[in-house]
Amino acid sequence: FSGDNIDLGAKNRFDYLSEARLLPLTPSSGQLLTTVQR
Protein backbone atom coordinates (compact mmCIF):
# COMPACT_ATOMS: atom_id res chain seq x y z
CA PHE A 1 0.00 0.00 0.00
CA SER A 2 1.12 3.55 -0.66
CA GLY A 3 1.39 6.19 2.04
CA ASP A 4 -1.63 7.99 0.57
CA ASN A 5 -3.81 4.89 0.90
CA ILE A 6 -2.73 4.39 4.50
CA ASP A 7 -3.48 8.03 5.37
CA LEU A 8 -6.88 7.82 3.66
CA GLY A 9 -7.72 4.65 5.54
CA ALA A 10 -6.80 6.26 8.85
CA LYS A 11 -8.91 9.33 8.05
CA ASN A 12 -11.90 7.21 7.02
CA ARG A 13 -11.60 5.18 10.22
CA PHE A 14 -11.47 8.37 12.30
CA ASP A 15 -14.49 9.83 10.47
CA TYR A 16 -16.44 6.60 10.98
CA LEU A 17 -15.62 6.48 14.69
CA SER A 18 -16.74 10.12 15.01
CA GLU A 19 -20.07 9.39 13.29
CA ALA A 20 -20.52 6.10 15.16
CA ARG A 21 -21.87 8.07 18.12
CA LEU A 22 -24.73 9.36 15.96
CA LEU A 23 -25.35 6.24 13.88
CA PRO A 24 -26.34 2.76 15.09
CA LEU A 25 -23.71 0.06 14.67
CA THR A 26 -24.49 -2.69 12.19
CA PRO A 27 -22.88 -6.10 11.60
CA SER A 28 -22.87 -5.46 7.85
CA SER A 29 -19.50 -4.33 6.49
CA GLY A 30 -21.39 -2.91 3.52
CA GLN A 31 -23.25 -0.55 5.83
CA LEU A 32 -19.98 0.52 7.45
CA LEU A 33 -18.40 1.28 4.08
CA THR A 34 -21.46 3.28 3.04
CA THR A 35 -21.21 5.34 6.23
CA VAL A 36 -17.53 6.04 5.66
CA GLN A 37 -18.11 7.15 2.08
CA ARG A 38 -20.71 9.75 3.16
Secondary structure by P-SEA (a helix, b strand, c coil): ccaaaaaaaaaaaaaaaaacccbbbbccaaaaaaaaac
